[in-house]
Amino acid sequence: MPKKAFESEKKTVRTTLGVTLIILFSKLCGFARDIISAGYFGTGMERDAYASAYTLFYVPVLLLSSCITSTVVPLYVSARDRESRLAADRFAANCAAFFALASLVLALIMLLLAEPLVKLVVGGFDPEKQRLTAQLTRIMLPSLPFVILSILFSSVLNANERYKAGQLFGFPLTLCVICATVLFARRYGIRAVAWGVFAAGIIQMLILLPLLGKGILCNFRLNFKDERLRQLLLLALPALLSMAVNELNHVIDKSICSYLEPGDPAAMDYAYRLITFATGVLALPLTTVMFSKISRQAAGQNHEGIVRVLHQASQVLSMILLPVTLVGCVLSVDVIRLAYMHGSFDQHSLVVTSGAFAYYLAGILGFGLRDVFNRAFHARQDTKTPMRVAFLTVVLNIVLNLILSRVMGVNGLALATTISCGLGAVVLAALLRLRLGAFTGGELWRELAKVLAAGALCLGAALILNRIVPGATDKVQTFLRLALITGVSLAIYFAALAAQRVKQLAPLKDMLVERFRGRRA
């Protein structure tokens, strides 16, 4: 590998690990939040209502954030590189004013239509559960503009390669929800948790404000004459539609789940949250860093640079996520027992949640690769292609939901998501090959074949150890069992990678050696 390319990869690994530490701590705090929630509410009626209400609240968050993350960063980088930092900051300030107004209008509409929306989405709930869901939705919705501004400000910080600062806004949600649950849940029930979400939205934005430059804070005004804002709106519409169909997918999952067994919506929510924890720690740091790199390459019309970054991202994601998928699926019951089994979270909750978790986990590599490929299109200011692929995957997911949920219940909903997402990642990769020519070439396949070979050894070790090591009955035994089987399986996996001289191990190894020598010195 050329020295310049090797140094670039070391820098990428170093930056990614730095972001990973911030996100890891944030996600661990979020994981603690979910553990506390499971102990207080289990998979009972209140948790079902909260899971559905939070989904309704988070749909507009994801819709507007898709517009922000897919369009603001490339346009901001273009303005900064071609004109000046001040011009880029003025554009960001204009975007902030626009999205603040849009989110405020959307929140008011949803507040007025909360009850009809709840009846539409979770028609399988009884009237009491529907009323509680609508009430929780109304409590959370007023914080929507603050959450959207936090996402925009975080994206601007990422565009300026201040990745660590951009990840700080995730902590308030965890802290506010934990405090609300521990201090007020016994008296006010799940409503206290909804008020914690409301407070977190405001605090998130206040944390990020001091980190922004004066160019943004002093130019906070809406100017529709800004050519870049018009370009953003043109690019954002396909991105919005793309995320809209993805979220429609998630809403349909919840709607179908409301007609299944009581507690299934909560179990599905717990399982999915654990998946987002894994993707947030393992995949999000890399995709965040790679998106800025791809945006810079796209701004300079450097197709070879885009391909190089995509190759690196695909190899690293596969190398990291494959053993997590294999070992996690084998040990899904132990993972859920260790994570949630206490208080109101009983044996029935364990069985249902661990099943959904295993089927979701099977698609974690597809989730990560899909996000990388989507961002590659967005960096090239092509938001229409991901939109078309999203429509395809949603149609497939709906069909699979209707079929598999009748046969497998909540597990079928998770499996349908995994299959449709994996197919979407494959289609996006094929389209990128058509656009960029060299993508998915021979070198990439050779490296991925090495990863798959190591993964096969890892899976074999996990299966054998799972049969040999005695089962666990409490959390200490569960932790020791998980640590033993996971540790041995991963040791075999990385030893196999090293024996095959997988390229992406070299920058990581070199950086770790540098850090160790630096500390000894």
C-alpha positions in Angstrom: 0.0 0.0 0.0 1.4 3.5 -0.9 2.7 5.4 2.1 0.3 8.4 1.5 -2.7 6.1 1.3 -1.6 4.2 4.4 -1.2 7.4 6.3 -4.7 8.5 5.1 -6.2 5.2 6.4 -4.4 5.6 9.7 -5.9 9.1 10.1 -9.3 7.7 9.2 -9.0 4.9 11.8 -7.7 7.4 14.4 -10.6 9.8 13.8 -13.1 7.0 13.7 -11.9 5.5 17.0 -12.1 9.0 18.6 -15.7 9.4 17.5 -16.4 5.8 18.5 -15.4 6.5 22.1 -17.8 9.4 22.3 -20.6 7.4 20.7 -19.8 4.3 22.8 -20.2 6.2 26.0 -23.4 7.9 24.7 -24.9 4.5 23.6 -23.9 2.8 26.9 -25.8 5.5 28.7 -28.7 5.0 26.4 -28.4 1.2 27.0 -28.6 1.9 30.8 -31.7 4.0 30.1 -33.4 1.1 28.3 -32.4 -1.3 31.1 -34.0 1.0 33.7 -37.1 1.3 31.6 -37.4 -2.5 31.2 -37.2 -2.9 35.0 -39.9 -0.3 35.6 -42.3 -1.1 32.8 -41.4 -4.5 31.3 -43.5 -5.3 28.2 -46.7 -4.1 29.8 -49.5 -1.7 28.5 -47.6 1.5 29.3 -44.5 0.4 27.5 -46.5 -0.6 24.5 -48.1 2.9 24.4 -44.8 4.7 24.9 -43.1 2.7 22.1 -45.8 3.6 19.7 -46.0 7.3 20.8 -42.2 7.7 20.5 -42.4 6.2 17.0 -45.0 8.8 16.0 -42.8 11.6 17.5 -39.7 10.3 15.9 -41.1 9.9 12.4 -40.9 13.7 11.6 -37.5 13.8 13.3 -36.2 11.2 10.9 -37.9 12.7 7.9 -36.4 16.2 8.5 -33.1 14.8 9.6 -32.8 12.9 6.4 -33.1 16.2 4.5 -30.4 17.7 6.7 -27.9 14.9 6.7 -28.2 14.1 3.0 -28.0 17.7 1.6 -26.7 20.2 4.1 -23.2 18.6 4.6 -22.3 18.4 0.8 -23.7 21.9 0.1 -22.0 23.3 3.2 -18.6 21.8 2.2 -19.0 23.1 -1.3 -19.7 26.6 -0.1 -16.8 26.5 2.3 -14.3 25.2 -0.2 -15.3 27.3 -3.2 -16.1 30.5 -1.4 -15.4 31.0 2.3 -16.3 29.7 5.8 -18.5 32.8 6.3 -20.5 32.0 3.2 -21.0 28.4 4.4 -22.0 29.6 7.9 -24.6 32.0 6.4 -26.0 29.1 4.4 -26.2 26.9 7.5 -28.0 29.7 9.4 -30.5 30.0 6.6 -31.1 26.3 6.7 -31.6 26.5 10.5 -34.3 29.1 10.1 -36.0 27.1 7.5 -36.0 23.8 9.3 -37.0 25.5 12.6 -40.1 26.9 10.8 -40.9 23.6 9.0 -40.6 21.5 12.2 -42.8 24.0 14.2 -45.6 23.8 11.6 -45.3 20.0 11.5 -45.5 19.7 15.3 -48.6 21.9 15.4 -50.4 19.8 12.8 -49.5 16.6 14.5 -50.7 18.0 17.9 -54.1 18.7 16.4 -54.3 15.3 14.7 -52.8 13.2 17.5 -55.8 11.0 18.2 -56.7 10.2 14.5 -53.0 9.5 13.9 -52.8 7.1 16.8 -56.0 5.3 15.7 -54.6 5.0 12.1 -51.2 3.7 13.2 -52.1 1.4 16.1 -55.7 0.4 15.4 -55.1 -2.9 17.2 -54.8 -1.2 20.6 -57.8 -1.0 22.9 -59.3 2.5 23.5 -57.5 3.1 26.8 -54.1 2.3 25.3 -54.9 4.5 22.3 -55.7 7.4 24.6 -52.5 7.0 26.5 -50.5 6.8 23.2 -52.1 10.1 22.0 -51.4 11.8 25.3 -47.7 10.8 25.3 -47.3 11.9 21.7 -48.7 15.4 22.6 -46.2 15.7 25.5 -43.2 15.0 23.3 -44.2 16.9 20.1 -43.4 20.5 21.3 -39.7 19.6 21.5 -39.6 18.7 17.8 -38.1 22.1 16.6 -35.3 21.9 19.2 -34.4 18.3 18.2 -34.3 19.3 14.5 -32.0 22.2 15.2 -29.7 20.0 17.2 -29.4 17.6 14.3 -28.6 20.4 11.9 -26.0 22.0 14.2 -24.4 18.5 14.7 -24.2 18.0 10.9 -22.5 21.4 10.5 -19.9 20.4 13.2 -19.3 17.1 11.4 -18.8 19.0 8.1 -16.1 21.0 9.8 -14.5 17.7 11.1 -15.5 18.4 14.7 -17.0 14.9 14.9 -16.6 14.5 18.7 -18.4 17.8 19.4 -21.1 16.8 17.0 -22.0 13.7 19.0 -22.5 15.5 22.4 -26.2 16.2 21.8 -27.2 12.5 22.4 -26.4 12.6 26.2 -29.3 14.8 27.4 -32.0 12.4 26.2 -30.5 9.6 28.2 -30.0 11.6 31.3 -33.4 13.3 31.2 -35.3 10.0 30.6 -33.3 8.2 33.4 -34.0 11.0 35.9 -37.7 11.2 34.9 -38.0 7.4 35.2 -36.2 7.0 38.6 -37.6 10.1 40.2 -41.2 10.4 38.9 -42.3 7.1 37.2 -43.6 5.6 40.4 -46.0 8.5 40.8 -46.7 9.6 37.3 -46.1 6.4 35.3 -44.9 6.5 31.7 -46.0 10.1 31.3 -42.9 11.1 33.3 -40.7 9.5 30.7 -42.5 11.4 27.9 -41.8 14.7 29.8 -38.1 13.6 30.0 -38.0 13.3 26.2 -39.5 16.8 26.0 -36.9 18.4 28.3 -34.1 16.6 26.5 -35.0 18.2 23.1 -34.5 21.7 24.5 -31.3 20.8 26.4 -29.7 19.2 23.4 -29.9 22.4 21.4 -28.6 24.5 24.3 -25.5 22.3 24.5 -24.6 22.8 20.9 -25.2 26.5 20.6 -21.8 27.5 22.2 -19.9 25.2 19.9 -21.1 27.0 16.7 -19.3 30.0 15.2 -20.7 33.5 15.1 -21.3 33.2 11.4 -24.3 31.0 12.1 -25.7 32.6 15.3 -25.5 36.1 13.9 -27.1 35.3 10.6 -30.1 33.3 11.8 -32.8 34.5 9.3 -34.8 32.9 6.6 -33.8 34.0 3.0 -35.6 32.1 0.2 -33.5 34.0 -2.3 -30.4 32.0 -1.3 -29.6 29.8 -4.3 -28.1 27.1 -2.1 -31.3 26.9 -0.1 -33.3 26.4 -3.3 -30.8 23.7 -4.4 -31.2 22.1 -1.0 -35.0 22.0 -1.3 -34.7 20.4 -4.7 -32.3 17.8 -3.4 -34.1 17.3 -0.2 -37.5 16.3 -1.7 -36.2 12.9 -3.0 -34.3 12.4 0.3 -37.5 13.2 2.2 -39.6 10.8 0.1 -36.9 8.1 0.5 -36.9 8.4 4.3 -40.7 8.8 4.3 -41.1 5.4 2.7 -38.5 3.9 5.1 -40.5 5.3 8.0 -43.7 4.2 6.5 -42.1 0.8 6.6 -41.4 1.1 10.3 -44.9 2.5 11.0 -46.5 -0.4 9.2 -44.4 -2.8 11.3 -45.8 -1.1 14.4 -49.3 -1.1 13.0 -49.3 -4.8 12.3 -47.6 -5.5 15.6 -50.5 -3.8 17.4 -52.7 -6.6 16.2 -50.4 -9.3 17.6 -50.1 -10.4 21.2 -50.0 -7.8 24.0 -46.5 -6.9 24.8 -45.2 -7.6 21.3 -44.8 -3.9 20.4 -42.7 -3.3 23.5 -40.6 -6.5 22.9 -40.0 -5.4 19.3 -39.0 -1.9 20.5 -36.5 -3.3 23.1 -35.0 -5.6 20.4 -34.7 -2.8 17.9 -33.2 -0.4 20.4 -30.5 -2.9 21.2 -29.8 -3.1 17.4 -29.5 0.6 17.1 -27.1 0.5 20.1 -24.9 -1.9 18.2 -25.1 0.0 14.9 -24.6 3.3 16.7 -21.4 2.1 18.4 -20.0 0.0 15.5 -21.3 1.6 12.3 -22.3 5.2 12.9 -18.8 6.5 13.7 -17.4 5.1 10.4 -20.3 6.3 8.3 -20.1 9.8 9.9 -16.4 10.1 9.1 -16.8 8.5 5.6 -19.6 10.8 4.6 -17.5 13.9 5.1 -14.6 12.3 3.2 -16.9 11.2 0.3 -18.4 14.7 0.2 -14.9 16.3 -0.2 -14.0 13.8 -3.0 -17.4 14.5 -4.7 -16.9 18.3 -4.5 -13.6 17.8 -6.3 -15.1 15.4 -8.9 -12.7 12.7 -7.8 -14.4 9.5 -8.6 -11.3 7.4 -7.8 -11.3 8.9 -4.3 -14.9 8.1 -3.8 -14.3 4.5 -4.8 -11.3 4.3 -2.5 -13.4 5.5 0.5 -16.2 3.2 -0.3 -13.9 0.2 -0.5 -12.4 1.0 2.8 -15.8 1.6 4.5 -17.3 -1.7 3.0 -14.3 -3.7 4.2 -14.2 -2.2 7.7 -17.9 -2.5 8.3 -17.9 -6.1 7.1 -14.9 -6.9 9.3 -16.6 -5.4 12.4 -20.2 -6.3 12.0 -20.0 -9.9 10.7 -18.7 -11.5 14.0 -21.2 -9.4 16.0 -24.0 -10.8 13.8 -22.8 -14.4 14.1 -22.0 -14.5 17.8 -25.0 -12.4 18.7 -27.5 -14.6 16.9 -26.1 -17.7 18.6 -26.2 -16.1 22.1 -29.4 -13.9 21.6 -31.2 -15.3 24.7 -28.1 -14.6 26.9 -27.8 -11.1 25.5 -31.4 -10.2 26.3 -31.2 -11.9 29.7 -28.1 -9.8 30.6 -29.5 -6.6 29.1 -33.1 -6.5 30.4 -34.0 -9.5 32.7 -35.0 -7.8 36.0 -38.0 -6.2 37.6 -41.1 -6.3 35.4 -39.2 -7.9 32.5 -40.2 -11.6 33.0 -39.5 -14.9 31.2 -42.2 -14.3 28.6 -40.6 -10.9 27.8 -37.3 -12.7 27.5 -38.5 -15.2 24.9 -40.3 -12.8 22.7 -37.6 -10.1 22.8 -34.7 -12.5 22.2 -36.4 -13.9 19.1 -37.0 -10.5 17.6 -33.5 -9.5 18.5 -31.9 -12.4 16.6 -33.8 -11.8 13.4 -33.1 -8.1 13.5 -29.4 -8.8 14.2 -29.1 -11.0 11.1 -29.5 -7.8 9.1 -27.1 -5.5 10.9 -24.5 -5.7 8.2 -27.2 -4.8 5.6 -28.2 -1.8 7.7 -24.7 -0.5 7.9 -23.8 -1.0 4.2 -27.1 0.5 3.1 -26.3 3.7 5.1 -22.8 3.9 3.6 -24.1 3.5 0.1 -27.0 5.9 0.6 -24.5 8.6 1.8 -22.3 8.0 -1.2 -25.3 8.9 -3.5 -26.1 11.9 -1.3 -22.5 13.1 -1.3 -22.8 13.2 -5.1 -26.0 15.2 -4.8 -28.0 12.3 -6.1 -31.0 11.7 -3.8 -33.4 10.3 -6.4 -31.6 6.9 -6.7 -31.8 6.0 -3.0 -35.5 7.1 -3.1 -36.3 4.7 -5.8 -34.5 1.9 -4.0 -36.3 2.8 -0.8 -39.7 2.4 -2.6 -38.6 -1.1 -3.7 -37.6 -2.2 -0.3 -40.7 -0.9 1.4 -43.0 -2.7 -1.0 -41.0 -5.9 -0.4 -41.1 -5.4 3.3 -44.9 -4.9 3.4 -45.4 -8.1 1.4 -43.1 -10.0 3.7 -44.7 -8.5 6.8 -48.1 -9.7 5.8 -46.8 -13.2 5.0 -44.3 -13.8 7.8 -46.2 -12.1 10.7 -49.0 -14.7 10.2 -46.4 -17.5 10.4 -43.8 -16.2 12.9 -45.6 -13.4 14.7 -43.3 -10.5 15.8 -40.2 -12.5 14.6 -41.6 -12.4 11.1 -41.7 -8.6 11.3 -38.1 -8.5 12.2 -37.1 -11.0 9.6 -39.0 -9.0 6.9 -37.0 -5.9 7.8 -33.7 -7.8 7.6 -34.5 -9.3 4.2 -35.7 -6.1 2.6 -32.9 -4.0 4.0 -30.3 -6.5 2.8 -31.8 -6.5 -0.7 -31.7 -2.7 -0.7 -28.0 -2.7 0.1 -27.3 -5.1 -2.7 -29.3 -3.0 -5.2 -27.5 0.2 -4.1 -24.1 -1.5 -4.5 -25.0 -2.6 -8.0 -26.1 0.9 -8.9 -22.9 2.4 -7.5 -21.0 0.1 -9.7 -22.8 1.4 -12.7 -22.2 5.0 -11.7 -18.6 4.7 -10.6 -17.4 1.8 -12.7 -14.6 0.4 -10.5 -16.7 -0.1 -7.4 -17.0 -3.7 -6.1 -13.9 -4.8 -8.0 -11.7 -7.9 -7.6 -9.7 -6.5 -4.7 -12.8 -5.8 -2.6 -14.2 -9.2 -3.2 -10.9 -10.9 -2.2 -10.8 -9.0 1.0 -14.5 -9.8 1.8 -13.8 -13.5 1.1 -11.1 -13.4 3.7 -13.5 -11.9 6.2 -16.2 -14.5 5.4 -13.6 -17.3 5.9 -12.7 -15.9 9.3 -16.4 -15.5 10.1 -17.1 -19.2 9.4 -14.4 -20.1 12.0 -16.0 -17.6 14.4 -19.5 -19.1 14.0 -18.2 -22.6 14.4 -16.5 -21.7 17.7 -19.6 -20.0 19.0 -21.8 -22.9 18.2 -19.5 -25.5 19.8 -19.0 -23.4 22.9 -22.7 -22.6 23.2 -23.3 -26.4 23.5 -20.4 -27.1 25.8 -20.6 -24.2 28.3 -23.4 -24.7 30.9 -26.5 -22.5 30.7 -26.9 -19.5 33.0 -29.6 -18.7 35.6 -28.6 -15.3 36.9 -26.8 -12.2 35.6 -23.4 -13.0 36.9 -23.4 -16.4 35.3 -24.9 -14.9 32.1 -22.1 -12.3 31.9 -19.4 -14.9 32.4 -20.9 -17.2 29.8 -21.2 -14.4 27.3 -17.6 -13.2 28.0 -16.1 -16.6 27.6 -17.9 -17.6 24.4 -17.6 -14.2 22.8 -14.0 -13.7 23.8 -12.8 -17.1 22.4 -14.9 -16.7 19.2 -13.6 -13.2 18.5 -10.0 -14.3 19.3 -10.3 -17.0 16.7 -11.9 -14.6 14.2 -9.2 -11.9 14.5 -6.4 -14.5 14.5 -7.8 -15.8 11.2 -7.9 -12.2 9.8 -4.3 -11.7 10.8 -3.2 -15.0 9.3 -4.8 -14.0 6.0 -3.3 -10.5 6.2 -6.5 -8.6 5.8 -5.5 -5.1 4.7 -7.8 -3.1 7.0 -6.1 -4.6 10.1 -2.8 -2.8 9.2 -3.8 0.8 9.9 -5.6 -0.2 13.1 -2.6 -2.2 14.3 -0.1 0.5 13.5 -2.1 3.1 15.3 -2.5 1.0 18.4 1.2 0.4 18.4 1.9 4.1 18.1 -0.5 4.8 21.1 1.1 2.1 23.2 4.6 3.4 22.5 3.6 7.0 23.2 2.2 6.1 26.6 5.3 4.1 27.5 7.4 7.1 26.5 
